[in-house]
């Protein structure tokens, strides 16, 4: 016979599991719902970074610190995973005094594009703040395969 408390605990476990499943389902594929007009591919970004004229973008890595420490785009700032409220707050604080027309590039590269939970919330947050020139770096596989292994500029450490 199942006690009253055991039943409540089992129900709580089921509810927690369903909540986690809903969150993961929402997170998976978020990046794929970004409009193509919000994307920049690695080749385009490298050209922008190597250009002697023109505005250089502010760049933010919105994924894991371990990945940032291993390799990141030179000149980019670490914000942290924006799937957490702390990461979103850090991103918002970092750009609060930035002109809304400033060219900003966001990237993560933690996993395949179709599974990235970080870039869409970051893009959404900046657009909600009124930024009009935000691009998300399209990394189909991950940062290692689509940036590092292609020989594009990399910095390591902090």
N, C-alpha and C positions, 0 to 999 in steps of 0.2 A: 504494500500500500504506500503510495507517495504522500508524504506529509504536505501540509499546506505551504510550508516554507520551501520545501524542495521544488514544488510546482512553481512557486513565484520565482525562485532562482533560475529554473529552467526557462521560464518565460523571459526573464531578463536577458539570459544568454542568447536566446533566439532573437530578441529585439536588437541586441547589440550587434549580432552577426548580420542581420538585415540592414541595419544602419551602415555598417562597414561596407557591405556589398553595394548599397546605393551610392555611397561616397566614391568607391572605386569605379563604379560604372560611370558616374558623372566625370571623374577625373580622367579616365581613359578616353582618349580621342578628343579631349578639349582642344588640343593644338590643331587637330584637323579641321576644326570649325572656324579657325581664323580666316578671314577673307584674304585672298591672294594679294590684295593691295597693301596688306599689313606686313608682307614678308619681304625679306631680302635674302638672296642666296649667298653662300660663302664667296664665290667668285666676285660678285658685285661689291661685297663689303671689303674685300681685299683691295679692289681698285680704289674705293673711297679712301681707305686708310693709307694707300700709297700715293695718292694724288698730292701734288705739291700745292695746289690751290683748292679752295672750297672748304666748307665747314666740316670739321671733324665731329663725329657724333660722340655723345656721352654713351658709354656702353656699360651695361649692368648684367652680371651673371646672376641668375635667379634660381640657381640649383644648389647642389651640395657643396659645402666648404672643402671636403676632401677632393672633389673634382677640380675646384678652383685652385687649390694648392698644388695639385699635380700639373695642371696646365690650364692657362686661360689666355684670352686675347690681350696683348699688351695694351695698357691704358684702361682696361675695364675695371670696374669696381665690383666687389662682392657684396651682394645684398642678402642672399640667402633664399631658401625655398619659400616662395610666396604662397604655398599651400598652407602655410602657418600664418596666423595673425601677426606674429613677430616679424616675419619676412615682409609681409605687406606694409606694416608700419615703417620698417626700415626703408623700403622703397619710397613710400610717400614722403618721409622726412627728408630723404636724400634729394628729392626733386622739388620740394615745396617752394624754393626761391628761384627755380630755374624758369626762364622765359618759356611760355607755353608753345612757342614755335620752334624751340630747340630740337635739333635732330638727335633722337635717342634710339639706341639699338639694344634690344633685350635678347639674351640667349641663355640656354640651359645646357642641353646636350647630355643629360643624364641617361637617356634611354632612347629607343626609337621614337620618332616624331608622333606616331599614333598613340603612344602611351605617356607622353610628357604631361605631367600635371601642373607644371609651373608657368609656362609661357603665356597661356591665355589669361589666367588671373592677373598677371603682371600687366599685360597689354590692356585688359579691361580697366584696371585701376588707373593707369596713366590717361587713358581716354576719358574716363569719368572725371579726372582732375582737369580736363580741358586741353591736354597735349594733342597737337595736331600733326606732328611729324615723328611718329613712333614706328619703328620697324622691328620685326622679330626675325632673328637669324634662323633660317630654315636648315635644320640639321636632320636629314632623313634617318640616319642610323644612330649617331651619337657624336659628341665633340671629338673624340679620338679618331674615329673613322672619317668623319667629314671635314675636319679641320687639321688636326695634328698630323695625321698620316698623309695628308695632301701637301705638307710642307709649308703651310701658312704660318705667319708669325705667331710665336708662343712665348709666354712668360711663365715662370714657375715660382712657387712659393707665394708669399703674401704680397 
